[in-house]
Amino acid sequence: MGSFINRCNFISPLSEQICSELQFLLKTKVIKKGELISKQNQTNMSLYYVESGLVKHFYYRNNRPLILQFFKENSFFLILDSFLSNKPSEFMTTAIETTRVSYLEYQNIEKLASKYHQFETLYRKIMSRATLGTYNRFKDIFEHDATSRYDKFLVKNPELMQRISLGDLAAYLGISQVSLSRIRAK
């Protein structure tokens, strides 16, 4: 569980007292490949940290999966729409590989944020990054064609090419596998 705390300290330094309390409140679980972390129409109020493994955040449109984001080791993630609204989400999150996550439940986040200004600052920074990441992902979808999105993905995430299926890559790019094959052939 130290990785969660180490990453927190990298983003915004925390006192030893906060780290100790955080360590006590953190939970850890292993999610098997293919297992859902968050189901559609479920409220999910936890902040997750990927210790090891890989997950995808997605939903279905016209019976086709559309992948919003991949989260690999050393990444925080949450089900942003559900977390912010305390309502069920249309999105699902599943493990692509056997994945170990540490997570902190919303009530404990609020407890630490109200008790410690340093934690409140950390929480704000994590939420800002999550919001900005989602904004940039949508901007990328709207402003770039599939070839540009593919090229950008290769530059930004070369190691994921060995870890995700071509079907998942196509779903991330918002295209069919046939279209992806054409792009890759170029």
Backbone hydrogen bonds in HBPLUS format (Angstrom, degrees):
<---DONOR---> <-ACCEPTOR-->    atom                        ^
c    i                          cat <-CA-CA->   ^        H-A-AA   ^      H-
h    n   atom  resd res      DA  || num        DHA   H-A  angle D-A-AA Bond
n    s   type  num  typ     dist DA aas  dist angle  dist       angle   num
A0004-PHE N   A0001-MET O   3.22 MM   3  5.73 129.3  2.49 111.8 121.7     1
A0006-ASN N   A0002-GLY O   2.70 MM   4  5.93 160.0  1.74 156.9 163.9     2
A0007-ARG N   A0003-SER O   2.84 MM   4  5.96 160.5  1.88 149.7 154.3     3
A0008-CYS N   A0004-PHE O   2.97 MM   4  6.24 154.6  2.04 144.4 152.0     4
A0009-ASN N   A0005-ILE O   2.89 MM   4  6.16 162.9  1.92 153.7 157.5     5
A0010-PHE N   A0006-ASN O   2.96 MM   4  6.20 139.3  2.13 140.4 151.9     6
A0010-PHE N   A0007-ARG O   3.13 MM   3  4.95 122.7  2.48  90.5 105.4     7
A0011-ILE N   A0007-ARG O   3.03 MM   4  6.34 151.5  2.11 148.9 155.6     8
A0011-ILE N   A0008-CYS O   3.10 MM   3  5.20 118.3  2.50  97.1 111.7     9
A0012-SER N   A0008-CYS O   2.82 MM   4  6.03 170.7  1.82 162.1 164.8    10
A0019-CYS N   A0015-SER O   3.00 MM   4  6.30 165.5  2.02 152.8 157.1    11
A0020-SER N   A0016-GLU O   2.88 MM   4  6.04 153.9  1.95 147.9 154.8    12
A0021-GLU N   A0017-GLN O   3.03 MM   4  6.29 161.6  2.07 148.0 152.6    13
A0022-LEU N   A0018-ILE O   2.74 MM   4  5.89 159.7  1.78 155.1 161.9    14
A0023-GLN N   A0019-CYS O   2.84 MM   4  5.95 157.8  1.89 144.7 150.6    15
A0024-PHE N   A0020-SER O   3.20 MM   4  6.47 149.4  2.30 140.8 148.0    16
A0025-LEU N   A0021-GLU O   3.13 MM   4  6.45 143.4  2.27 143.5 153.1    17
A0025-LEU N   A0022-LEU O   3.04 MM   3  5.12 123.0  2.38  97.9 112.5    18
A0026-LEU N   A0022-LEU O   2.95 MM   4  6.08 138.4  2.13 155.6 166.3    19
A0027-LYS N   A0103-TYR O   2.99 MM  76  5.35 160.3  2.03 152.6 158.9    20
A0103-TYR N   A0027-LYS O   2.74 MM  76  5.35 154.3  1.81 151.1 157.2    21
A0029-LYS N   A0101-VAL O   2.94 MM  72  5.65 156.4  1.99 158.8 165.9    22
A0101-VAL N   A0029-LYS O   2.94 MM  72  5.65 165.9  1.96 171.5 171.7    23
A0031-ILE N   A0099-THR O   2.67 MM  68  5.14 167.7  1.68 160.5 163.6    24
A0099-THR N   A0031-ILE O   2.83 MM  68  5.14 163.5  1.86 153.3 156.9    25
A0035-GLU N   A0032-LYS O   2.93 MM   3  5.42 163.4  1.96 138.8 141.4    26
A0034-GLY N   A0095-ALA O   2.75 MM  61  5.27 170.2  1.76 144.9 147.7    27
A0095-ALA N   A0035-GLU O   3.08 MM  60  5.74 160.5  2.12 153.1 156.6    28
A0037-ILE N   A0093-THR O   2.64 MM  56  5.34 166.0  1.66 150.4 155.5    29
A0038-SER N   A0093-THR O   3.23 MM  55  5.01 160.9  2.26 133.9 136.0    30
A0093-THR N   A0038-SER O   3.01 MM  55  5.01 155.6  2.07 134.8 138.2    31
A0041-ASN N   A0089-SER O   2.63 MM  48  5.07 156.2  1.68 170.2 170.9    32
A0089-SER N   A0042-GLN O   3.19 MM  47  5.85 152.5  2.27 126.6 126.0    33
A0106-TYR N   A0045-MET O   2.75 MM  61  5.28 139.3  1.91 170.4 173.0    34
A0047-LEU N   A0104-LEU O   2.95 MM  57  5.29 164.2  1.97 149.7 153.0    35
A0104-LEU N   A0047-LEU O   2.92 MM  57  5.29 152.4  2.00 145.3 154.0    36
A0048-TYR N   A0077-PHE O   2.83 MM  29  5.21 165.1  1.85 172.0 170.5    37
A0077-PHE N   A0048-TYR O   2.89 MM  29  5.21 152.0  1.97 133.9 138.4    38
A0049-TYR N   A0102-SER O   2.77 MM  53  5.23 138.5  1.94 160.8 167.1    39
A0102-SER N   A0049-TYR O   2.97 MM  53  5.23 155.8  2.03 147.1 154.1    40
A0050-VAL N   A0075-SER O   2.88 MM  25  5.46 163.5  1.90 155.2 158.6    41
A0074-ASN N   A0050-VAL O   2.81 MM  24  5.56 144.8  1.94 172.9 162.8    42
A0051-GLU N   A0100-ARG O   2.79 MM  49  5.39 145.0  1.91 150.5 161.1    43
A0052-SER N   A0100-ARG O   3.29 MM  48  5.21 155.7  2.36 136.9 139.6    44
A0100-ARG N   A0052-SER O   2.85 MM  48  5.21 152.5  1.92 137.6 146.5    45
A0096-ILE N   A0054-LEU O   2.81 MM  42  5.52 158.5  1.86 140.6 147.6    46
A0097-GLU N   A0054-LEU O   3.41 MM  43  5.52 154.2  2.48 146.9 143.9    47
A0055-VAL N   A0071-PHE O   2.98 MM  16  5.30 159.1  2.02 145.9 152.7    48
A0071-PHE N   A0055-VAL O   2.93 MM  16  5.30 161.1  1.96 146.0 149.4    49
A0056-LYS N   A0094-THR O   2.94 MM  38  5.64 155.7  2.00 158.2 165.8    50
A0094-THR N   A0056-LYS O   3.02 MM  38  5.64 153.5  2.09 154.6 161.5    51
A0057-HIS N   A0069-GLN O   2.87 MM  12  5.31 161.1  1.90 163.7 166.6    52
A0068-LEU N   A0057-HIS O   2.76 MM  11  5.61 146.6  1.87 149.5 161.0    53
A0069-GLN N   A0057-HIS O   3.37 MM  12  5.31 158.5  2.41 137.2 141.8    54
A0058-PHE N   A0092-MET O   2.81 MM  34  5.36 161.8  1.84 155.9 162.1    55
A0092-MET N   A0058-PHE O   2.68 MM  34  5.36 159.7  1.72 162.0 169.1    56
A0059-TYR N   A0066-LEU O   3.09 MM   7  5.56 149.2  2.19 142.4 151.3    57
A0066-LEU N   A0059-TYR O   2.79 MM   7  5.56 156.9  1.84 169.6 176.6    58
A0061-ARG N   A0064-ARG O   2.84 MM   3  5.24 162.5  1.87 146.6 149.2    59
A0064-ARG N   A0061-ARG O   2.95 MM   3  5.24 152.8  2.02 109.5 118.2    60
A0067-ILE N   A0171-ALA O   3.20 MM 104  5.43 158.9  2.25 100.7 107.1    61
A0082-SER N   A0079-ILE O   3.05 MM   3  5.58 116.0  2.48 114.2 128.8    62
A0083-PHE N   A0079-ILE O   2.77 MM   4  5.78 168.0  1.79 162.5 165.9    63
A0084-LEU N   A0080-LEU O   2.95 MM   4  6.00 164.4  1.97 153.3 156.2    64
A0085-SER N   A0081-ASP O   3.17 MM   4  6.09 145.9  2.29 134.8 143.6    65
A0086-ASN N   A0082-SER O   2.70 MM   4  5.16 137.0  1.88 146.8 153.0    66
A0108-ASN N   A0105-GLU O   2.95 MM   3  5.48 128.7  2.22 113.0 126.3    67
A0109-ILE N   A0105-GLU O   3.02 MM   4  6.36 147.5  2.13 148.4 158.4    68
A0109-ILE N   A0106-TYR O   3.04 MM   3  4.96 117.8  2.44  94.6 110.6    69
A0110-GLU N   A0106-TYR O   2.90 MM   4  6.19 166.8  1.92 162.6 164.5    70
A0111-LYS N   A0107-GLN O   2.99 MM   4  6.07 149.2  2.09 133.1 142.1    71
A0112-LEU N   A0108-ASN O   2.96 MM   4  6.11 165.4  1.99 145.6 148.6    72
A0113-ALA N   A0109-ILE O   2.84 MM   4  6.02 159.4  1.88 152.3 159.0    73
A0114-SER N   A0110-GLU O   2.91 MM   4  6.01 151.8  1.99 145.9 152.4    74
A0115-LYS N   A0111-LYS O   3.14 MM   4  6.22 137.1  2.34 137.4 148.6    75
A0116-TYR N   A0112-LEU O   2.83 MM   4  5.82 152.4  1.91 152.4 158.3    76
A0120-GLU N   A0116-TYR O   3.05 MM   4  6.36 155.5  2.11 147.5 155.0    77
A0121-THR N   A0117-HIS O   2.93 MM   4  6.22 152.6  2.00 151.3 157.9    78
A0122-LEU N   A0118-GLN O   3.07 MM   4  6.36 157.0  2.12 143.0 149.0    79
A0123-TYR N   A0119-PHE O   2.82 MM   4  6.04 168.0  1.83 157.3 160.0    80
A0124-ARG N   A0120-GLU O   2.95 MM   4  6.15 159.3  2.00 146.2 151.7    81
A0125-LYS N   A0121-THR O   2.99 MM   4  6.23 157.5  2.04 148.6 154.6    82
A0126-ILE N   A0122-LEU O   2.89 MM   4  6.20 159.8  1.93 157.8 163.4    83
A0127-MET N   A0123-TYR O   2.94 MM   4  6.12 166.4  1.95 153.2 157.1    84
A0128-SER N   A0124-ARG O   2.87 MM   4  6.00 153.8  1.94 145.6 153.4    85
A0129-ARG N   A0125-LYS O   2.97 MM   4  6.14 158.4  2.01 145.8 151.3    86
A0130-ALA N   A0126-ILE O   2.94 MM   4  6.19 157.0  1.99 149.2 155.7    87
A0131-THR N   A0127-MET O   2.92 MM   4  6.08 164.5  1.94 150.2 154.3    88
A0132-LEU N   A0128-SER O   2.87 MM   4  5.98 164.3  1.90 149.8 154.8    89
A0133-GLY N   A0129-ARG O   2.81 MM   4  5.89 155.1  1.87 144.9 152.3    90
A0134-THR N   A0130-ALA O   3.05 MM   4  6.26 157.9  2.10 146.9 151.9    91
A0135-TYR N   A0131-THR O   2.92 MM   4  6.13 162.2  1.95 150.2 155.8    92
A0136-ASN N   A0132-LEU O   2.82 MM   4  6.00 164.2  1.85 152.9 156.7    93
A0137-ARG N   A0133-GLY O   2.98 MM   4  6.13 149.0  2.08 140.5 149.1    94
A0138-PHE N   A0134-THR O   3.02 MM   4  6.30 165.8  2.04 155.1 157.5    95
A0139-LYS N   A0135-TYR O   2.90 MM   4  6.10 159.8  1.95 150.6 157.2    96
A0140-ASP N   A0136-ASN O   2.88 MM   4  5.98 154.0  1.95 142.5 149.3    97
A0141-ILE N   A0137-ARG O   3.05 MM   4  6.36 153.8  2.12 147.2 153.8    98
A0142-PHE N   A0138-PHE O   3.00 MM   4  6.27 159.6  2.04 152.4 157.4    99
A0143-GLU N   A0139-LYS O   2.85 MM   4  5.88 149.9  1.94 151.7 159.7   100
A0144-HIS N   A0140-ASP O   3.11 MM   4  5.68 147.2  2.22 143.2 146.6   101
A0149-ARG N   A0145-ASP O   2.96 MM   4  6.27 159.6  2.01 155.3 161.9   102
A0150-TYR N   A0146-ALA O   2.87 MM   4  6.04 154.3  1.93 148.2 155.1   103
A0151-ASP N   A0147-THR O   2.94 MM   4  6.19 167.7  1.96 152.4 155.2   104
A0152-LYS N   A0148-SER O   2.92 MM   4  6.05 161.3  1.95 148.9 154.3   105
A0153-PHE N   A0149-ARG O   2.91 MM   4  6.05 153.4  1.98 142.9 150.4   106
A0154-LEU N   A0150-TYR O   2.97 MM   4  6.28 158.6  2.01 154.8 159.9   107
A0155-VAL N   A0151-ASP O   3.12 MM   4  6.40 154.2  2.19 147.2 153.6   108
A0156-LYS N   A0152-LYS O   2.90 MM   4  6.05 164.8  1.92 153.4 157.9   109
A0157-ASN N   A0153-PHE O   2.73 MM   4  5.55 155.6  1.79 151.9 157.8   110
A0160-LEU N   A0157-ASN O   3.04 MM   3  5.53 145.6  2.17 113.9 123.6   111
A0161-MET N   A0158-PRO O   3.25 MM   3  5.69 150.7  2.34 108.4 116.0   112
A0163-ARG N   A0160-LEU O   2.84 MM   3  4.90 150.4  1.93 105.6 115.6   113
A0164-ILE N   A0160-LEU O   3.00 MM   4  6.03 134.8  2.21 167.1 170.0   114
A0169-LEU N   A0165-SER O   2.98 MM   4  6.33 155.1  2.04 147.3 154.6   115
A0170-ALA N   A0166-LEU O   2.89 MM   4  6.06 160.9  1.92 147.3 152.1   116
A0171-ALA N   A0167-GLY O   2.96 MM   4  6.16 155.9  2.01 142.4 149.4   117
A0172-TYR N   A0168-ASP O   2.87 MM   4  6.08 144.1  2.00 143.1 152.9   118
A0173-LEU N   A0169-LEU O   2.93 MM   4  6.20 154.5  2.00 148.6 155.5   119
A0174-GLY N   A0170-ALA O   2.86 MM   4  5.99 120.2  2.23 138.7 155.0   120
A0175-ILE N   A0170-ALA O   2.98 MM   5  5.21 165.4  2.00 147.8 148.4   121
A0180-LEU N   A0176-SER O   3.01 MM   4  6.32 154.0  2.08 145.1 152.8   122
A0181-SER N   A0177-GLN O   2.88 MM   4  6.11 153.8  1.94 145.1 151.7   123
A0182-ARG N   A0178-VAL O   3.09 MM   4  6.45 150.6  2.18 146.3 153.8   124
A0183-ILE N   A0179-SER O   3.02 MM   4  6.34 158.1  2.07 149.4 155.1   125
A0184-ARG N   A0180-LEU O   2.88 MM   4  6.11 165.3  1.90 157.2 161.1   126
A0185-ALA N   A0181-SER O   2.97 MM   4  6.06 139.8  2.14 139.6 150.0   127
A0186-LYS N   A0183-ILE O   3.19 MM   3  5.50 142.4  2.34 103.4 113.4   128
